[in-house]
């Protein structure tokens, strides 16, 4: 099993185990933000945590990294987040590169001495609830207040990024990014509404297992589909046996099931890498006669889409731009 798919499965389990995480201000929240002693109570995956009202030295890990970079939080240290680099703006990538790395790509690679060295007054952990077992929370709590806000459903990044921004005292920045996304989504949605209204879409995701002879079928609300849904793309069908988290919106059928899975699709979107090339798991499917004989493929309505892993509003603008270009082919047909 690939590391990417393993990580996705861990994320799938998070929905059933994570608590609902919402920012909750105490009476201290109204205190003058210039008062460094001002605190509030914040509801997180790991409980009700007393945090600074206006954090001045923030450490972020996992999904919180791109969120808090975009929100212009007072970051002093972050974990590595290589998978998100292609989604970053030039400015955000420059910020990412210069920040102290206090952890690797996984929660188990947290460097506690490095965290302590940057002297944070808040630590925001953005990993699925089950992965918290790989983190010594008590050791981190001895350094600074810790709030854990991790992924659940793939399309839940909208609310989770709001919560992470709120914890870091950057809700205003978050709302600005959110509005930019919503304005762009409406613009593109209006552009394609007439051509999309009568089409049923399917989506081929990037996390199938070639060795197991599986492909990745994604439905509405999954990684490769959730931004497209905001533009008016209608993905039909649902998971045969729903599980928690990602297992509620995507599945891994055998390649022999490809014709039945996509038989009703008028068009099919499929995930490609940032450079436009398909990953091995996607190429495996595209090279089969089963794929080539699908009605949507034969009709010329198989549409590659890069940047399908957005987990922030700013990065999702790249996804919208990619979808805008991809969907333009439907106007030509």
C-alpha positions in Angstrom: 0.0 0.0 0.0 1.4 3.4 -1.0 2.2 5.9 1.7 -0.2 8.4 0.1 -3.1 5.9 0.3 -2.1 4.8 3.8 -2.3 8.5 4.9 -5.7 8.8 3.3 -7.0 5.8 5.1 -5.8 7.2 8.4 -7.6 10.4 7.5 -10.8 8.4 6.8 -10.7 7.0 10.4 -10.5 10.5 11.8 -14.2 11.3 11.3 -15.4 8.7 13.7 -12.8 9.6 16.3 -12.4 13.4 16.1 -14.5 15.7 18.2 -16.3 18.6 16.6 -13.8 21.5 16.7 -15.1 25.0 16.9 -13.6 28.1 18.3 -15.3 29.2 21.5 -14.3 32.5 23.1 -14.5 32.9 26.9 -15.1 36.3 28.6 -11.4 37.0 28.0 -11.8 37.1 24.3 -13.1 40.6 24.4 -10.0 41.7 26.2 -7.6 44.1 24.7 -5.4 42.1 22.2 -2.4 44.2 23.2 -2.6 42.5 26.6 -0.3 39.5 26.2 -1.9 37.9 29.2 -5.4 37.8 27.6 -6.6 34.3 27.0 -9.7 32.5 25.8 -11.0 28.9 25.8 -10.9 27.1 22.4 -12.6 23.9 21.6 -10.3 21.5 19.8 -10.0 17.8 19.0 -8.0 17.4 22.2 -10.5 19.3 24.4 -11.2 22.8 25.7 -7.8 24.5 25.7 -6.9 27.9 27.2 -4.9 29.8 24.5 -3.6 33.4 24.0 -6.2 35.7 22.5 -3.5 37.1 20.2 -0.7 34.5 19.8 2.7 36.1 19.0 4.8 32.9 18.4 2.9 30.1 16.7 4.0 26.6 15.7 2.0 24.8 13.1 2.1 21.2 11.8 0.3 19.1 9.1 -2.7 20.7 7.5 -2.4 23.8 9.7 0.8 24.7 7.9 -0.6 26.1 4.6 -3.6 27.5 6.4 -1.6 29.6 8.8 0.9 30.7 6.2 -1.9 32.0 4.0 -3.6 33.6 7.1 -0.3 35.5 7.8 -0.2 34.0 11.3 2.8 34.8 13.6 4.6 31.6 12.7 8.0 30.8 14.2 8.1 27.1 13.2 6.3 24.6 11.0 6.4 21.0 10.0 7.5 20.0 6.5 4.5 20.1 4.0 6.1 19.1 0.6 2.8 17.7 -0.8 1.4 21.2 -0.7 4.3 23.1 -2.3 2.8 23.0 -5.9 -0.4 24.6 -4.5 1.4 27.6 -2.9 1.7 31.1 -4.3 5.2 32.4 -4.8 4.9 34.5 -1.8 3.6 31.7 0.4 6.3 29.3 -0.8 8.9 31.9 0.1 7.5 32.1 3.6 7.3 28.3 3.8 11.0 27.9 2.8 12.3 30.4 5.3 10.4 29.2 8.3 12.1 26.9 10.8 11.1 23.2 10.3 10.4 21.7 13.6 8.9 18.4 12.3 9.0 16.2 9.2 6.2 15.0 6.9 4.7 12.8 9.6 3.6 13.5 13.1 6.1 10.9 14.4 8.9 13.2 13.0 8.3 16.0 15.5 11.5 17.4 17.0 10.5 18.5 20.5 13.8 20.2 21.2 13.3 22.3 18.0 9.8 23.2 19.1 11.0 24.4 22.5 13.9 26.3 20.8 11.5 28.6 18.9 9.6 29.5 22.1 6.0 29.3 20.9 3.1 30.6 22.8 0.7 28.4 20.8 1.0 25.1 18.9 -1.5 24.1 16.3 -1.5 20.5 15.3 -3.3 19.7 12.0 -3.3 15.9 11.8 -6.1 13.3 11.9 -7.2 12.3 15.4 -5.7 8.8 15.2 -2.3 10.2 14.3 -2.2 12.2 17.6 -1.0 8.9 19.2 2.3 9.6 17.3 2.7 12.9 19.1 3.8 13.4 22.7 1.1 15.9 23.5 2.1 16.2 27.2 5.6 17.1 26.2 4.3 19.7 23.8 1.9 21.1 26.4 4.9 21.6 28.7 6.2 24.1 26.1 2.9 25.9 25.1 -0.8 25.4 24.8 -1.7 22.8 22.1 -4.8 22.8 19.9 -5.3 19.8 17.6 -7.6 20.5 14.6 -7.2 17.7 12.1 -8.9 16.5 8.9 -12.1 14.5 8.8 -14.1 14.5 5.5 -12.1 15.6 2.4 -14.2 18.7 1.8 -14.2 19.7 5.5 -11.0 21.7 4.9 -13.2 24.8 4.7 -14.3 24.6 8.3 -11.1 23.2 9.6 -9.1 26.0 8.0 -11.4 28.5 9.6 -10.9 26.9 13.0 -7.1 26.9 12.6 -7.1 30.5 11.5 -9.3 31.4 14.5 -7.0 29.7 16.9 -4.1 31.8 15.5 -6.1 35.0 15.8 -6.3 35.5 12.1 -10.0 35.2 11.2 -10.0 38.5 9.3 -7.3 37.2 7.0 -9.2 33.9 6.6 -12.4 35.7 5.6 -10.6 37.8 3.0 -9.2 34.6 1.4 -12.6 32.9 1.6 -14.4 35.8 -0.1 -11.8 35.8 -3.0 -12.5 32.1 -3.5 -16.2 32.4 -3.4 -16.2 35.4 -5.8 -14.0 33.4 -8.3 -16.2 30.3 -7.9 -19.3 32.2 -8.7 -17.7 33.8 -11.8 -16.6 30.4 -13.2 -19.9 28.7 -12.2 -21.9 31.4 -14.1 -19.6 30.8 -17.1 -20.4 27.1 -17.3 -23.8 26.7 -15.8 -25.6 26.2 -19.1 -23.2 23.4 -20.3 -23.0 21.7 -16.9 -26.7 21.6 -15.9 -27.5 18.5 -17.9 -24.2 16.5 -17.5 -23.5 13.7 -15.1 -19.8 13.5 -14.1 -17.6 10.8 -12.7 -14.1 11.3 -11.2 -11.0 9.1 -11.4 -8.8 9.8 -8.4 -5.1 9.4 -7.9 -4.9 6.9 -5.1 -5.6 3.6 -6.8 -3.3 0.7 -6.3 -1.7 -0.7 -9.5 -0.3 -3.8 -7.7 -3.8 -4.6 -6.4 -5.5 -3.9 -9.7 -7.6 -1.2 -8.2 -8.7 2.2 -9.4 -9.8 5.2 -7.2 -13.4 6.3 -7.7 -14.3 9.6 -6.1 -17.8 11.0 -5.6 -19.1 14.4 -4.6 -17.3 15.8 -1.5 -14.0 13.9 -2.1 -10.5 15.4 -2.7 -10.7 15.5 -6.5 -14.3 16.7 -6.7 -15.2 19.1 -3.9 -14.0 22.3 -5.6 -15.6 21.3 -8.9 -18.9 20.9 -7.0 -18.6 24.5 -6.0 -18.6 25.4 -9.7 -21.7 23.4 -10.5 -20.2 20.1 -11.6 -22.6 17.3 -10.7 -21.0 14.0 -9.7 -23.5 11.1 -9.7 -23.5 8.0 -7.6 -22.2 7.1 -4.2 -20.0 4.7 -2.4 -21.4 1.1 -2.3 -20.4 0.5 1.3 -19.9 3.8 3.1 -17.4 4.1 5.9 -16.2 7.0 8.0 -14.4 10.1 6.6 -13.0 9.6 3.1 -14.5 6.2 2.9 -17.9 7.9 2.7 -17.1 9.6 -0.5 -14.5 7.4 -2.3 -13.8 3.8 -3.0 -11.3 1.5 -4.6 -13.0 -1.0 -6.9 -11.1 -3.6 -9.0 -10.2 -2.5 -12.5 -12.8 -4.9 -13.9 -15.5 -2.7 -12.4 -14.4 0.3 -14.4 -17.1 0.1 -17.1 -20.0 -0.4 -14.6 -18.7 2.4 -12.4 -18.5 5.0 -15.1 -21.2 3.8 -17.5 -23.6 6.6 -16.8 -21.1 9.4 -16.9 -21.6 12.0 -19.6 -18.1 13.3 -18.7 -15.2 12.2 -16.5 -12.7 14.3 -14.7 -9.5 12.7 -13.6 -6.6 13.8 -11.4 -3.3 14.7 -12.9 -0.1 16.1 -11.3 0.9 19.7 -11.3 2.8 19.3 -14.5 -0.3 17.8 -16.2 1.0 14.3 -16.3 -0.9 11.4 -14.7 0.5 9.6 -11.7 1.3 5.9 -12.1 -2.1 4.9 -10.6 -4.0 7.0 -13.1 -1.9 6.1 -16.1 -2.6 2.5 -15.3 -6.3 3.1 -15.8 -5.9 5.5 -18.8 -3.9 2.8 -20.7 -6.6 0.1 -20.4 -9.0 -0.7 -23.1 -11.7 -0.6 -20.5 -11.1 3.1 -20.1 -10.8 3.8 -23.8 -14.1 2.2 -24.4 -16.0 4.2 -21.8 -18.8 6.3 -23.4 -17.5 9.6 -22.0 -14.0 8.9 -23.1 -15.1 7.9 -26.7 -17.1 11.1 -26.8 -14.0 13.2 -26.0 -15.2 14.2 -22.5 -12.5 12.8 -20.3 -11.0 15.9 -18.6 -7.7 16.0 -16.8 -7.5 18.3 -13.7 -4.4 19.3 -11.7 -4.3 20.8 -8.3 -7.0 18.6 -6.8 -5.5 18.5 -3.3 -6.4 22.0 -2.2 -7.0 22.4 1.6 -7.2 26.2 1.8 -9.1 28.9 0.0 -6.1 30.4 -1.6 -4.7 27.1 -2.9 -8.2 26.3 -4.1 -8.1 29.3 -6.4 -5.5 27.3 -8.4 -7.9 24.4 -8.6 -10.6 26.8 -9.9 -8.2 28.1 -12.6 -7.3 24.6 -13.6 -11.0 23.5 -13.7 -11.8 26.7 -15.8 -9.3 25.7 -18.4 -10.4 22.0 -18.3 -14.1 22.7 -18.6 -13.5 25.0 -21.5 -13.3 21.9 -23.7 -17.0 21.2 -23.1 -17.8 24.6 -24.6 -16.0 23.5 -27.8 -17.9 20.2 -28.1 
